[in-house]
């Protein structure tokens, strides 16, 4: 799948098959995350790949809108050191992970982290050191659904010179 097709066809997937993901594909997806754009090349991110069903269940239970994480074979926990642009950097890494997963034929869904009341609990669950912030939780797996939610048309969001 080429880059433009990947960008234009990726959608959030919340239902997965139970098939395990090959380790080399997971590593390639995380490699794409670590190559994201980052302010002044600080690269504040760390990625915790959770494949243990019990831990995924505890993570899912802690969330408000991420209960499906328990059923995905992989949950990637994106953490960042608290730097000036940690949220932007971690969000860029998260987007790269979503796109890489889709390019590999996988489904994924971004579950919010930074401003959620459960953020500190997730950091504790995965053993994050002090000073790290939860950016996102990303469920990844072979999709059991292919959502086709419409996006706003370009004409509705594009403005030339002024709003």
C-alpha positions in Angstrom: 0.0 0.0 0.0 1.5 3.4 -0.9 1.7 6.3 1.5 -1.2 8.3 0.0 -3.5 5.3 0.0 -2.6 4.5 3.6 -3.3 8.1 4.7 -6.7 8.2 2.8 -8.0 4.7 3.8 -7.0 4.3 7.5 -10.0 4.2 9.9 -10.4 3.3 13.6 -10.9 -0.4 14.1 -12.4 -1.6 17.4 -13.1 -5.2 16.7 -10.2 -7.7 16.2 -9.6 -11.4 15.5 -7.8 -13.3 18.2 -4.8 -14.0 15.9 -1.4 -13.1 17.4 0.7 -10.6 15.5 4.2 -11.6 14.4 6.9 -9.9 16.5 8.8 -8.6 13.4 5.6 -6.7 12.3 5.1 -5.2 15.8 8.8 -4.1 15.8 8.4 -2.5 12.3 5.3 -0.6 13.5 7.1 0.7 16.6 10.2 1.5 14.4 7.9 3.8 12.3 6.7 5.4 15.5 10.2 6.2 16.7 10.9 7.9 13.3 8.1 10.5 13.8 8.7 14.2 13.6 9.9 15.6 16.9 10.5 19.2 18.1 14.3 19.9 18.0 14.9 16.1 17.7 14.3 15.5 21.4 12.5 12.2 20.7 11.0 12.0 24.2 9.0 8.8 23.5 9.1 5.3 24.8 6.8 2.5 23.7 5.5 -0.4 25.8 4.1 -3.2 23.8 1.5 -5.2 25.9 0.6 -8.6 24.6 -0.3 -10.2 28.0 -4.0 -10.7 28.1 -4.4 -10.0 31.8 -2.5 -6.7 31.6 -4.4 -5.6 28.5 -7.6 -6.4 30.5 -6.5 -4.2 33.3 -5.6 -1.4 30.9 -8.9 -1.7 29.2 -10.8 -1.7 32.5 -9.1 1.6 33.5 -10.2 3.4 30.4 -13.6 5.0 29.7 -13.7 4.4 25.9 -11.1 1.7 25.4 -12.7 -1.5 26.6 -11.9 -3.2 23.3 -8.2 -3.1 24.2 -8.8 -6.3 26.1 -9.7 -8.1 22.9 -6.9 -6.7 20.7 -3.8 -8.9 20.6 -1.6 -5.9 21.1 -1.8 -2.6 23.0 1.0 -0.1 22.5 1.3 2.3 25.3 2.9 5.5 24.1 4.8 7.5 26.8 6.8 10.6 26.6 9.2 12.4 29.0 7.6 15.6 30.1 9.3 18.1 27.7 7.9 21.3 26.2 6.4 19.6 23.2 5.8 16.1 24.6 2.2 16.0 23.5 2.9 17.0 20.0 5.8 14.6 19.7 3.9 11.7 21.2 0.9 12.4 19.0 3.1 12.4 15.9 4.6 9.0 17.0 1.0 7.7 17.6 -0.1 8.7 14.1 2.9 7.0 12.6 2.0 3.8 14.5 -1.6 3.9 13.3 -0.5 4.4 9.7 2.2 1.7 9.9 -0.3 -0.8 11.3 -2.8 0.0 8.5 0.0 -0.4 5.9 0.7 -3.9 7.3 -3.0 -4.7 6.8 -3.9 -4.4 10.5 -6.6 -2.5 12.3 -5.8 0.0 15.1 -7.5 2.5 17.3 -6.1 5.4 19.3 -7.4 5.8 22.8 -6.7 9.1 24.5 -4.2 9.3 27.4 -2.7 12.6 28.4 -5.7 14.4 29.8 -7.6 11.4 31.1 -8.0 10.7 34.8 -6.6 7.2 34.3 -3.3 8.3 32.8 -1.3 7.9 36.0 -2.8 4.5 36.7 -1.8 3.3 33.2 1.7 4.6 33.8 1.9 2.6 37.0 0.5 -0.5 35.4 3.3 -0.5 32.8 6.1 0.6 35.2 6.8 3.9 33.6 9.5 5.9 35.4 8.6 9.2 37.1 8.4 12.1 34.7 6.7 10.2 31.9 3.2 11.1 30.6 0.8 8.8 28.9 0.1 10.0 25.4 -2.0 7.2 24.0 -3.0 3.6 24.1 -3.2 2.0 20.7 -5.1 -1.3 20.1 -3.7 -3.2 17.2 -4.8 -6.5 15.6 -6.2 -8.2 12.5 -9.5 -6.4 11.9 -12.7 -8.2 12.3 -14.5 -5.2 10.8 -13.7 -2.7 8.1 -15.3 0.6 9.1 -16.1 3.1 6.4 -17.0 6.2 8.4 -17.1 9.3 6.1 -14.7 12.1 6.6 -15.6 15.8 6.1 -15.2 16.8 2.5 -12.1 18.7 1.5 -14.3 21.7 0.4 -15.6 22.0 4.0 -12.2 22.2 5.6 -9.9 23.9 3.1 -9.5 27.7 3.2 -7.2 29.7 1.0 -5.5 32.8 2.4 -8.1 33.4 5.2 -10.7 31.4 7.0 
